[in-house]
């Protein structure tokens, strides 16, 4: 797929790798990826569908992923708000005053932060496979991993098999590139949910390119630390969001089960919930990227 423009931009003292596709006169869709995943996590098919539908598309590598700079998190910890600042820096670098913002997983929380705190920059909001940015999932995870009964007020924790996968992965960290790629493929398989067909070739390509593009593959784990930190700016009422909002969520999401998406849609005034039967916590299924792109096209039209 041809890139109209690819360049490094600056966010504070960090360099971020960015890509722009489509005609510069078309409305901009800024794609914000999820935890520990570079911009190529947005499948080319999704980008191509948006461009063919008359959208200019931008995607970028988060700090600590891909070609963007890595951070010493112990010395310079960052938060969800800082990651949102990176997204604003991308828009600024391309001279975009306002864009349609689409975020997946952690990127969906970043998109909510932008819609709540910088509403003038957000034409529409699309939040995919995510939940309310102010909902602390930590206690529910801890109870589930300890085998305790869930609190009735909690949003549901990840599926037990996925928690077990995370525990096994943490106990046996990869020592070589081949092990890292294999581990990445198996994590994507576990996140996928097991209902829709799993595109293993696409998952392997994403794991390989994600590993090979970065100077420090281990740095991507910093996103978990940043994502779990509940800061005051995340607690702003989502009822303050004025941008037209679309919430896309899979019925088979093992990481953030459907009630997370339902809770998000209920919190944003006039938000529309679009459940996708069988979708898990990935876009790695034949035809799924096009389907999600078509939802974004309709919402941004």
C-alpha positions, 0 to 999 in steps of 0.5 A: 500500500502506497504511503502518501507521506511518512515522516517523524514528528516530535511530541515534546522531546520524543520522535514519533513515526507517522504515516498519512494516506489519501488525498490531503483535501479529504476529511482526516481520520486519525487512527490510534492503536492499542496497547503495545502495538505500533500503527501497522496494527491497523490493517492495510485493508481498513486503511485502504477502505477508508481512503477509497471512501474519501477519507485521508487517514493517519496512523502512527507508532505510539512511543515505545512501539515501532519506529518511535522513540522508547522511554525509560519509564522508571525515570520518565513515567507517563500517563494516558494523558501523555499518550493523548498529547502524542496524538495531538502532536501528530495532528499539529505536525500535519496542520490538522485542526480537527479530525475524526478520531478512531481508537482501538482498546487503549487507543479507544481510551485515548480517543475518549480523553481527547473528546473530553478534554480537547473537544475542538480537535474531535469531529467524531469519536469511534471507540473500538473494543474498549471501555470507559476510560475512568473505569479501573479494571485492576480490582476485577482482574485481581479478584479473578486471578485470585479465584474470588467471586466478582464484585457485582459492581465490577465490569467483567474481568477477562476470560479465565483462559486469557488470564492463564495465557498472560500468567504463562507468558509472564513466567516464560519471557522470550529469549530470541526473536523467534520466541518473541514472534511465536509468543506474539502470534499466540497472544493475538490468537488468545485475544481473538476470541475463537469464534471468527476465523483467525488470520494467522499469517496477518498475526505473524506479519504483525508480530514480526514487523512489530518486533523488527521495527523497534530498538527495544521490544520490551519497552512496549510493556510500558503501555500496561503501566501507563494504562493502569494508572488512574489519574484525575483527568481520566475521571471526567464525566463522559457525559461531557463528550459532545462529539458524535460517538460510535462504540464498536465492540465484539460479542466474543471479546475475551479481554473486555467483554461486551458489557465494557462497550455497553457501559461506554455507550451508555455513558456518552450522550446519544452514543451508538453501540454497534456489536459485531457478532463473534469479534474478539479483541483483535482485527485479525480475521478475514473481512473484519477490517473492511467491516470496521472501516465501513462502520467508521465511514458511515459514522464520519459521513 
